[in-house]
């Protein structure tokens, strides 16, 4: 049984649940289709002639891209599962950072959003700053600290 810790009305709850479940089902179908496609190609490739080195290299790159895509979609499915759990707890649709309600338009576009637009922008700015600082520290350690 779900709780209404933020006083979410039934219409909003039902709409958000529908959005999450539809997205989950859509992505799960895509993952299954992609896995089926990769398996079919692998079976067909093994029954055909032996490929030369360039064909093998292209095939490996394609396989890596397919695997990365499947992995990204699986991560998205995990995020949607977490969002459904938050929905049942009554915390879904509210920002982790400020607690304000996340705009319905944002949730329709990104149903597993955990932050409102403003808090997400702040978070992304901080992450980018950390990446820049990390890359600078790697560059310094790679080339040695400048002498004073």
C-alpha positions as a LaTeX table, in Angstrom:
\begin{tabular}{lrrr}
\hline
Residue & $x$ (\AA) & $y$ (\AA) & $z$ (\AA) \\
\hline
Unk1 & 0.00 & 0.00 & 0.00 \\
Unk2 & 1.35 & 3.38 & $-0.93$ \\
Unk3 & 1.71 & 6.26 & 1.45 \\
Unk4 & 0.94 & 9.88 & 0.69 \\
Unk5 & 3.78 & 11.60 & 2.51 \\
Unk6 & 3.58 & 14.59 & 0.20 \\
Unk7 & $-0.18$ & 14.56 & $-0.26$ \\
Unk8 & $-0.04$ & 13.42 & $-3.89$ \\
Unk9 & $-3.55$ & 13.12 & $-5.30$ \\
Unk10 & $-4.73$ & 9.93 & $-6.98$ \\
Unk11 & $-4.83$ & 11.46 & $-10.47$ \\
Unk12 & $-1.17$ & 12.54 & $-10.28$ \\
Unk13 & $-0.19$ & 9.18 & $-8.78$ \\
Unk14 & $-1.98$ & 7.25 & $-11.54$ \\
Unk15 & $-0.54$ & 9.45 & $-14.30$ \\
Unk16 & 3.02 & 9.15 & $-12.97$ \\
Unk17 & 2.67 & 5.39 & $-12.51$ \\
Unk18 & 1.35 & 5.03 & $-16.06$ \\
Unk19 & 4.24 & 7.10 & $-17.47$ \\
Unk20 & 6.83 & 5.04 & $-15.59$ \\
Unk21 & 5.30 & 1.69 & $-16.50$ \\
Unk22 & 4.94 & 2.63 & $-20.17$ \\
Unk23 & 8.57 & 3.78 & $-20.35$ \\
Unk24 & 9.72 & 0.65 & $-18.51$ \\
Unk25 & 7.81 & $-1.63$ & $-20.88$ \\
Unk26 & 9.07 & 0.26 & $-23.93$ \\
Unk27 & 12.72 & 0.07 & $-22.88$ \\
Unk28 & 12.44 & $-3.56$ & $-21.76$ \\
Unk29 & 11.06 & $-4.41$ & $-25.21$ \\
Unk30 & 13.93 & $-2.55$ & $-26.88$ \\
Unk31 & 16.48 & $-4.43$ & $-24.78$ \\
Unk32 & 14.90 & $-7.79$ & $-25.60$ \\
Unk33 & 14.81 & $-6.93$ & $-29.32$ \\
Unk34 & 18.44 & $-5.75$ & $-29.27$ \\
Unk35 & 19.62 & $-8.91$ & $-27.49$ \\
Unk36 & 17.67 & $-11.07$ & $-29.92$ \\
Unk37 & 19.21 & $-9.14$ & $-32.86$ \\
Unk38 & 22.75 & $-9.51$ & $-31.49$ \\
Unk39 & 22.26 & $-13.25$ & $-30.95$ \\
Unk40 & 20.85 & $-13.69$ & $-34.47$ \\
Unk41 & 23.80 & $-11.81$ & $-36.00$ \\
Unk42 & 26.28 & $-13.85$ & $-33.98$ \\
Unk43 & 24.68 & $-17.10$ & $-35.13$ \\
Unk44 & 24.65 & $-15.96$ & $-38.76$ \\
Unk45 & 28.26 & $-14.76$ & $-38.58$ \\
Unk46 & 29.45 & $-18.08$ & $-37.21$ \\
Unk47 & 27.80 & $-19.99$ & $-40.05$ \\
Unk48 & 29.27 & $-17.76$ & $-42.80$ \\
Unk49 & 32.81 & $-17.57$ & $-44.10$ \\
Unk50 & 35.66 & $-16.48$ & $-41.90$ \\
Unk51 & 35.92 & $-12.69$ & $-41.94$ \\
Unk52 & 39.12 & $-10.84$ & $-42.71$ \\
Unk53 & 40.81 & $-8.63$ & $-40.09$ \\
Unk54 & 39.05 & $-5.39$ & $-41.11$ \\
Unk55 & 35.62 & $-7.04$ & $-41.09$ \\
Unk56 & 36.36 & $-8.54$ & $-37.68$ \\
Unk57 & 37.46 & $-5.13$ & $-36.36$ \\
Unk58 & 34.30 & $-3.44$ & $-37.66$ \\
Unk59 & 32.20 & $-6.23$ & $-36.20$ \\
Unk60 & 33.93 & $-5.88$ & $-32.82$ \\
Unk61 & 33.26 & $-2.14$ & $-32.80$ \\
Unk62 & 29.63 & $-2.71$ & $-33.69$ \\
Unk63 & 29.33 & $-5.37$ & $-30.97$ \\
Unk64 & 30.85 & $-2.97$ & $-28.42$ \\
Unk65 & 28.38 & $-0.27$ & $-29.41$ \\
Unk66 & 25.45 & $-2.70$ & $-29.20$ \\
Unk67 & 26.60 & $-3.85$ & $-25.76$ \\
Unk68 & 27.00 & $-0.25$ & $-24.54$ \\
Unk69 & 23.50 & 0.57 & $-25.76$ \\
Unk70 & 22.03 & $-2.46$ & $-24.00$ \\
Unk71 & 23.93 & $-1.50$ & $-20.84$ \\
Unk72 & 22.60 & 2.09 & $-20.95$ \\
Unk73 & 19.04 & 0.86 & $-21.40$ \\
Unk74 & 19.46 & $-1.61$ & $-18.52$ \\
Unk75 & 20.65 & 1.27 & $-16.30$ \\
Unk76 & 17.60 & 3.27 & $-17.35$ \\
Unk77 & 15.39 & 0.31 & $-16.40$ \\
Unk78 & 17.04 & 0.29 & $-12.94$ \\
Unk79 & 16.35 & 4.02 & $-12.57$ \\
Unk80 & 12.71 & 3.48 & $-13.53$ \\
Unk81 & 12.47 & 0.64 & $-11.00$ \\
Unk82 & 13.81 & 2.99 & $-8.32$ \\
Unk83 & 11.33 & 5.66 & $-9.40$ \\
Unk84 & 8.44 & 3.19 & $-9.10$ \\
Unk85 & 9.64 & 2.29 & $-5.59$ \\
Unk86 & 9.77 & 6.01 & $-4.68$ \\
Unk87 & 6.26 & 6.39 & $-6.10$ \\
Unk88 & 4.98 & 3.66 & $-3.76$ \\
Unk89 & 6.80 & 5.32 & $-0.83$ \\
Unk90 & 5.22 & 8.65 & $-1.67$ \\
Unk91 & 8.53 & 10.40 & $-2.38$ \\
Unk92 & 8.48 & 10.21 & $-6.19$ \\
Unk93 & 8.00 & 13.48 & $-8.05$ \\
Unk94 & 9.71 & 15.51 & $-5.36$ \\
Unk95 & 13.26 & 16.83 & $-5.61$ \\
Unk96 & 15.94 & 15.04 & $-3.56$ \\
Unk97 & 17.67 & 18.34 & $-2.91$ \\
Unk98 & 15.04 & 20.98 & $-2.18$ \\
Unk99 & 11.92 & 18.84 & $-1.68$ \\
Unk100 & 9.84 & 20.86 & $-4.14$ \\
Unk101 & 7.54 & 19.09 & $-6.55$ \\
Unk102 & 9.24 & 18.25 & $-9.86$ \\
Unk103 & 7.32 & 19.72 & $-12.81$ \\
Unk104 & 5.02 & 17.27 & $-14.56$ \\
Unk105 & 6.54 & 18.25 & $-17.92$ \\
Unk106 & 10.00 & 17.24 & $-16.66$ \\
Unk107 & 8.70 & 13.92 & $-15.35$ \\
Unk108 & 6.98 & 13.16 & $-18.65$ \\
Unk109 & 10.26 & 13.83 & $-20.50$ \\
Unk110 & 12.49 & 12.13 & $-17.91$ \\
Unk111 & 10.23 & 9.95 & $-15.73$ \\
Unk112 & 13.02 & 8.85 & $-13.40$ \\
Unk113 & 14.15 & 12.42 & $-12.63$ \\
Unk114 & 15.11 & 12.72 & $-8.97$ \\
Unk115 & 15.75 & 16.47 & $-8.95$ \\
Unk116 & 13.93 & 19.55 & $-10.14$ \\
Unk117 & 15.40 & 21.39 & $-13.11$ \\
Unk118 & 17.15 & 24.04 & $-10.99$ \\
Unk119 & 18.76 & 21.55 & $-8.59$ \\
Unk120 & 19.82 & 19.30 & $-11.47$ \\
Unk121 & 21.51 & 22.26 & $-13.18$ \\
Unk122 & 23.41 & 23.05 & $-9.98$ \\
Unk123 & 24.44 & 19.38 & $-9.66$ \\
Unk124 & 25.63 & 19.21 & $-13.27$ \\
Unk125 & 27.64 & 22.42 & $-12.83$ \\
Unk126 & 29.32 & 20.94 & $-9.74$ \\
Unk127 & 30.06 & 17.64 & $-11.55$ \\
Unk128 & 31.56 & 19.52 & $-14.50$ \\
Unk129 & 33.72 & 21.57 & $-12.14$ \\
Unk130 & 34.93 & 18.36 & $-10.46$ \\
Unk131 & 35.78 & 16.83 & $-13.85$ \\
Unk132 & 37.78 & 19.90 & $-14.86$ \\
Unk133 & 39.68 & 19.89 & $-11.57$ \\
Unk134 & 40.34 & 16.15 & $-11.87$ \\
Unk135 & 41.63 & 16.47 & $-15.43$ \\
Unk136 & 43.88 & 19.35 & $-14.37$ \\
Unk137 & 45.30 & 17.35 & $-11.48$ \\
Unk138 & 45.95 & 14.41 & $-13.83$ \\
Unk139 & 47.72 & 16.73 & $-16.26$ \\
Unk140 & 49.87 & 18.13 & $-13.46$ \\
Unk141 & 50.78 & 14.66 & $-12.20$ \\
Unk142 & 51.48 & 13.52 & $-15.77$ \\
Unk143 & 53.84 & 16.40 & $-16.51$ \\
Unk144 & 55.04 & 17.05 & $-12.98$ \\
Unk145 & 54.34 & 20.05 & $-10.87$ \\
Unk146 & 55.75 & 23.32 & $-12.23$ \\
Unk147 & 58.95 & 24.40 & $-10.50$ \\
Unk148 & 58.85 & 27.58 & $-8.47$ \\
\hline
\end{tabular}
